[in-house]
Amino acid sequence: MNLHVVICIVGDVSRDSRSLLLARTLDSAGFTVSVAAACTAGEPGGDVTLYTWNDRGGRAAVRALRYGAWLRKQNIPTPRLIIAGDYFALSSAVSLARRTGARLLYDMREFNFALGPLAQRPLRQKFIEWSERRLLRQVDMITVSGPLDAKVVEERFSRKAEVILNVPPYQPAQRTTRLRDTFTIPSDDTIVLYQGVVHHGRGLEPFLRAMPFLPNVHLCVLGDGPAKRALQEVSRECGVQDRTHWHASVPYDELHSWTCSADLGLCLIEPISMSYEYALPNKLFEYMMAGIPSIVTDLPALHEMIMREPVGMLVNRTLSATDIVDAMTRIRQPITYEALQQRCVATKTYSYEGQSQHVLRVVSSVMD
């Protein structure tokens, strides 16, 4: 059987944990793996073949069109399976599948019919919803990142979706001082880390507005995104710009070391869309792997996770400054913090290795 799998990603594979780990897992299991993506840091490694496109940035829709034009020119050996890494790679993946006769798996990372950044842009949201539904007719299998997501997909599209959690590879939690050294943060002050795309709706603004009531707390933002400038203005407005530190995104293989240098993780998702309402983001699992407790919005999937694995402190979904300060006060109590930290370290089962056999079954089933 042809075991060639092509993973299509519009973005940077070196910073895309989900696609990077999938490629490595399939490669280790003996699949022939090609990745068509941008890459600004280390390549996937192993025997993975990388077709590198020059992502010049800009609006997502324009990048997707450029990517599709580039992909059509690549001389990629005929695959058995194509994996679309997200919605913006889906159209290109559908075209490649038609040309080659390959099967197609779609990794639906978000509810594209209800995206947080498009909450105030109904026409653009409507187009994406229509486009995704049309493209889904060509898809043989859908994967999602949580059980509640799978339920929504089944109800909305009458399609079964397989769950692949956004969990990192296992690495021991080893304290580092990267953030403290980089930003010259006093040893007695508390470092709260946000890692990921800097969008509105990710809890950064509510936390910034709570920071005037949280002396000796520093927020470190590790990532890039369209809301960065506006959020920097919020930090100045709140008078906490000296305790708010901004760092560009880092390659995924370096992320764990940075995460291990924080004291707490920020996982405050604002329920501004259905996609955010049901979010179970990879940052929560990465904080767990690093042994740092999190403050977490009390939303359905996150609530279920914290009830099952008490690795953080829930905050009311309104994310008022009062509720954030209360959660921060409670989680910083030494007894509470130590108990949550120990629970984080005990969660080795939430590693990519723990679900690798499930991943291989999912991929093999769609190739049959």
C-alpha positions in Angstrom: 0.0 0.0 0.0 1.1 3.6 -0.7 1.8 5.0 2.7 2.7 8.5 1.5 1.0 11.3 3.6 1.1 15.0 2.6 0.4 17.5 5.4 -0.7 20.9 4.0 -0.2 24.0 6.2 -0.4 27.6 5.2 1.5 28.7 8.3 4.9 27.9 9.8 5.3 24.2 10.7 8.2 24.9 13.1 5.6 26.8 15.2 2.6 24.6 14.6 2.7 22.0 17.3 -0.3 20.0 16.0 1.1 19.4 12.5 4.7 19.0 13.7 3.9 16.3 16.2 1.6 14.5 13.7 4.3 14.5 11.0 6.9 13.1 13.5 4.5 10.4 14.8 3.7 9.2 11.3 7.3 9.3 10.2 8.4 7.2 13.3 5.7 4.7 12.5 7.0 4.1 9.0 4.8 6.3 6.9 6.3 8.4 4.1 5.6 11.9 5.2 5.8 15.2 3.2 5.0 18.6 4.7 4.1 21.5 2.4 4.4 24.6 4.7 6.5 27.6 5.6 9.4 26.9 7.9 11.4 29.6 9.7 13.3 27.4 12.1 14.3 23.8 12.4 12.8 21.3 10.0 10.5 18.5 11.3 13.4 16.1 11.3 13.6 12.3 10.7 12.8 11.3 7.2 10.1 14.0 6.7 10.3 15.7 3.4 9.7 19.5 3.6 8.4 21.5 0.7 9.0 25.1 1.9 6.9 28.0 0.7 7.7 31.6 1.2 4.9 33.0 3.4 5.0 36.7 3.0 2.3 37.3 5.6 -0.8 39.5 5.2 -4.5 38.6 5.4 -5.3 35.0 5.9 -7.4 34.7 2.8 -4.7 36.2 0.6 -2.1 33.9 2.1 -4.3 30.9 1.4 -4.6 31.9 -2.3 -0.9 32.3 -2.6 -0.3 29.0 -0.9 -2.7 27.3 -3.3 -0.9 28.8 -6.4 2.5 27.7 -4.9 1.3 24.1 -4.1 0.0 23.5 -7.6 3.6 24.0 -8.9 5.2 21.5 -6.5 6.2 18.1 -7.9 5.0 16.1 -4.9 4.9 12.3 -5.4 1.4 11.0 -5.5 0.1 10.6 -1.9 -2.4 8.1 -0.4 -3.6 10.7 2.1 -3.6 14.5 2.3 -4.1 16.2 5.6 -5.4 19.8 5.6 -3.9 21.4 8.7 -6.7 24.0 9.1 -9.4 25.7 7.1 -7.1 28.0 5.2 -5.2 25.0 3.8 -8.4 23.1 3.0 -9.2 24.4 -0.4 -5.6 23.7 -1.6 -5.8 20.2 -0.1 -9.1 19.5 -1.8 -7.6 20.5 -5.2 -4.5 18.3 -4.6 -6.7 15.4 -3.6 -8.8 15.8 -6.8 -5.6 15.8 -9.0 -4.0 12.8 -7.3 -7.0 10.7 -6.2 -5.8 10.8 -2.6 -8.0 10.5 0.4 -8.5 13.7 2.5 -8.5 14.3 6.2 -9.4 17.7 7.6 -8.1 18.9 10.9 -10.9 21.2 12.1 -9.0 23.1 14.7 -11.8 25.7 15.3 -15.4 26.2 14.6 -15.0 28.2 11.4 -18.7 29.0 11.4 -18.2 30.9 14.6 -14.7 32.4 14.9 -13.7 34.7 17.7 -11.8 37.2 15.6 -14.8 37.5 13.2 -17.4 38.1 15.9 -17.9 41.6 14.6 -17.5 40.8 10.9 -20.7 38.8 10.0 -20.3 38.9 6.2 -16.8 37.5 6.3 -17.9 34.9 8.8 -20.8 33.9 6.6 -18.5 33.4 3.6 -16.1 31.2 5.6 -19.1 29.2 6.9 -20.4 28.6 3.4 -17.0 27.8 2.0 -16.1 25.3 4.7 -19.5 23.5 4.3 -19.0 23.2 0.5 -15.4 21.9 0.9 -16.5 19.4 3.5 -18.2 17.4 0.7 -14.8 16.4 -0.5 -13.5 15.4 3.0 -13.2 11.7 4.0 -12.5 12.3 7.7 -12.6 15.1 10.2 -10.5 15.4 13.3 -11.0 17.9 16.2 -9.2 18.7 19.4 -11.9 17.8 22.1 -14.9 15.6 22.8 -17.3 18.6 22.9 -16.1 19.7 19.5 -16.8 16.3 18.1 -20.3 16.4 19.4 -20.9 19.9 17.8 -19.5 18.7 14.5 -21.9 15.6 14.5 -24.9 17.8 15.3 -24.1 20.5 12.8 -22.7 18.6 9.9 -24.0 15.0 10.5 -20.4 13.8 10.4 -18.4 11.9 12.8 -15.2 13.5 14.0 -12.2 11.8 15.7 -10.6 13.5 18.7 -6.9 14.2 18.7 -6.0 16.2 21.8 -3.7 19.3 21.6 -1.1 17.7 23.9 2.7 18.2 23.8 5.3 15.4 23.7 6.4 14.3 27.1 9.3 16.3 28.6 10.2 16.6 32.3 9.3 19.8 34.0 12.6 21.5 34.7 12.6 25.0 36.1 14.5 27.5 34.0 15.0 31.3 34.3 14.6 32.3 30.6 11.7 34.7 31.1 13.1 36.1 34.4 16.5 36.7 32.8 15.2 38.0 29.5 13.0 40.7 31.1 15.0 41.2 34.3 12.1 40.2 36.6 12.8 40.2 40.3 13.1 36.8 41.8 10.2 37.3 44.3 7.7 38.6 41.7 5.2 36.2 40.0 5.5 35.5 36.3 2.2 34.8 34.5 2.7 33.4 30.9 0.5 33.7 27.9 1.7 31.7 24.9 0.0 31.6 21.5 -1.5 33.9 18.9 -2.2 37.4 20.2 -5.9 37.8 19.3 -8.7 39.6 21.1 -10.7 37.2 23.1 -7.8 35.3 24.6 -8.1 36.8 28.0 -5.2 39.2 27.7 -7.2 42.5 28.0 -9.2 41.3 31.1 -6.0 40.2 32.8 -4.3 43.5 31.9 -7.2 45.4 33.5 -6.8 43.3 36.7 -3.1 43.9 36.9 -3.2 47.3 38.7 -4.7 45.3 41.7 -2.0 42.6 41.4 1.3 44.2 42.6 4.5 42.2 41.9 2.8 40.2 39.1 4.3 40.3 35.6 2.6 39.2 32.4 4.8 37.7 29.8 3.3 37.3 26.3 5.1 34.8 24.1 3.6 35.1 20.6 2.6 37.4 17.7 -0.7 38.4 16.4 -3.0 41.2 15.1 -4.1 42.4 18.5 -0.7 43.1 19.9 -0.6 46.8 19.3 -4.0 47.4 20.7 -3.2 45.3 23.8 0.1 47.2 24.3 -2.0 50.4 24.4 -4.3 48.8 27.1 -1.2 48.0 29.2 -0.2 51.6 29.0 -3.7 52.8 29.8 -3.8 50.6 32.9 -0.3 51.7 33.9 1.2 48.2 33.9 3.4 48.5 30.8 6.5 48.1 33.0 5.2 44.7 34.2 4.0 43.5 30.8 6.6 41.9 28.6 6.3 41.0 24.9 8.3 38.4 23.1 7.9 37.0 19.6 6.8 33.5 19.1 9.5 30.8 19.4 10.0 27.5 17.5 7.9 24.8 19.1 11.0 22.8 20.1 12.1 25.7 22.3 8.7 26.4 23.8 8.9 24.0 26.8 12.1 25.6 28.1 10.4 29.0 28.1 7.2 27.7 29.7 9.1 26.1 32.5 10.4 29.5 33.5 6.9 30.9 34.4 5.0 30.5 37.7 1.5 30.5 36.3 -0.1 30.0 32.9 -2.8 32.2 31.4 -5.7 30.3 29.8 -8.5 32.9 30.0 -10.6 32.4 26.9 -13.4 34.9 26.4 -16.7 33.4 25.2 -17.1 35.8 22.3 -17.9 33.0 19.8 -18.9 29.4 19.8 -15.4 28.4 18.8 -14.0 30.0 21.9 -16.9 28.8 24.1 -15.8 25.2 23.5 -12.1 25.7 23.3 -9.6 23.3 24.8 -6.3 25.0 23.8 -2.9 23.4 23.7 -1.5 26.0 26.0 -3.3 24.4 29.0 -1.6 21.1 28.3 1.8 22.8 27.7 1.5 24.6 31.1 0.7 21.2 32.7 3.7 19.6 31.1 5.9 22.4 32.4 4.5 21.9 35.9 2.9 25.3 36.2 -0.7 25.8 37.4 -3.1 27.9 35.3 -5.9 30.4 35.8 -8.7 29.1 33.5 -12.0 30.5 32.3 -15.0 28.5 33.5 -16.2 27.4 30.0 -17.6 23.9 29.1 -14.5 22.0 27.9 -12.1 23.8 30.2 -14.4 23.2 33.2 -14.7 19.5 32.4 -10.9 19.3 32.1 -10.2 21.1 35.4 -12.8 19.0 37.2 -11.1 15.9 35.9 -7.5 17.1 36.4 -7.3 20.0 39.0 -4.3 21.8 37.5 -5.7 25.3 37.7 -8.1 27.8 39.2 -11.4 28.5 37.4 -12.5 32.1 36.9 -16.1 33.2 36.2 -16.7 33.5 32.5 -17.4 37.2 32.8 -13.6 37.6 33.6 -14.2 40.7 35.8 -11.1 42.2 37.4 -12.5 41.3 40.8 -12.8 37.6 39.8 -9.4 37.5 38.3 -7.8 39.1 41.3 -9.6 36.6 43.6 -8.4 33.6 41.5 -4.9 35.0 41.5 -5.0 35.5 45.3 -6.2 31.9 45.9 -3.9 30.2 43.5 -0.8 32.0 44.9 -1.5 30.6 48.4 1.5 28.3 49.0 -0.5 25.2 50.0 -2.9 25.6 47.0 -0.1 26.4 44.6 1.9 23.4 45.6 -1.0 21.0 45.4 -1.9 22.2 41.9 1.7 22.1 40.8 2.1 18.5 42.0 -1.1 17.6 40.0 0.4 19.1 36.9 3.6 17.0 37.2 1.5 13.9 37.7 -0.4 14.2 34.4 2.1 12.4 32.2 -0.8 10.7 30.4 -1.6 14.0 28.7 1.3 13.7 26.3 1.3 13.1 22.5 3.0 9.7 23.1 -0.1 8.7 25.2 -2.4 9.1 22.2 0.1 8.2 19.4 -1.5 4.8 18.8 -4.9 6.4 18.5 -3.5 8.9 16.0 -2.0 6.0 13.9 -5.4 4.2 14.0 -7.2 7.3 12.8 -4.8 7.9 9.9 -4.7 4.2 8.9 -8.5 4.0 8.9 -9.0 6.8 6.5 -6.3 5.4 4.2 -8.0 1.9 4.0 
